[in-house]
Amino acid sequence: MTINANLLAVLACPSCKGKLVWNQQKTELVCRGERLAYPVSEGIPALLADAARELTAQELEKVDTL
């Protein structure tokens, strides 16, 4: 599954309003600034603070930037 580039361009982290990066391996949208990952289920991002998980420094390094 992939995220449409136009959609990714308008999505923002609900916490800091920063850019999100698509992590295809884990099907998540990642906010590098807040070190949070938001799940995407059936193509629908769950951009809620309660749904996010905190990333470790090692996980954050593995996320490819677009």
C-alpha positions in Angstrom: 0.0 0.0 0.0 1.1 3.5 -0.7 -0.1 7.0 0.3 -1.0 9.4 -2.5 1.6 12.2 -2.7 -1.1 14.9 -2.9 -2.7 13.5 0.3 0.7 13.3 2.0 1.4 16.9 1.1 -1.6 18.2 3.0 -1.5 15.9 6.0 0.2 17.2 9.1 1.0 15.9 12.6 -1.9 16.8 14.9 0.5 17.4 17.7 3.1 19.8 16.2 1.5 20.5 12.7 4.8 19.3 11.1 5.3 17.3 8.0 4.6 13.5 8.0 6.7 10.9 6.3 5.3 7.7 4.9 6.8 4.5 6.4 5.7 1.8 4.0 7.3 -1.1 5.8 5.2 -0.5 9.0 2.2 1.2 7.2 2.5 4.3 9.4 2.8 8.1 9.0 5.8 9.4 11.0 6.4 12.8 12.5 10.1 13.1 12.9 9.9 16.2 15.1 7.6 14.6 17.7 9.0 11.0 17.2 5.5 9.7 16.8 4.1 7.1 14.3 0.4 7.2 13.3 -1.1 3.9 12.0 -2.8 3.7 8.6 -5.5 1.0 8.3 -7.2 0.2 5.0 -5.7 3.4 3.5 -7.2 5.6 6.3 -4.7 7.4 8.6 -5.5 7.5 12.3 -4.2 11.0 13.1 -5.2 10.9 16.8 -2.9 11.4 19.7 -4.3 8.2 21.4 -3.5 6.2 18.3 0.1 7.3 17.9 3.1 5.3 19.2 6.4 6.8 20.3 9.4 5.9 18.2 12.8 4.9 19.6 15.9 6.7 18.2 16.8 3.5 16.3 13.3 3.3 14.7 13.5 7.0 13.7 16.8 6.5 12.0 15.3 3.7 9.8 12.5 5.9 8.5 13.3 7.1 5.0 12.7 10.7 4.3 10.8 11.7 1.2 
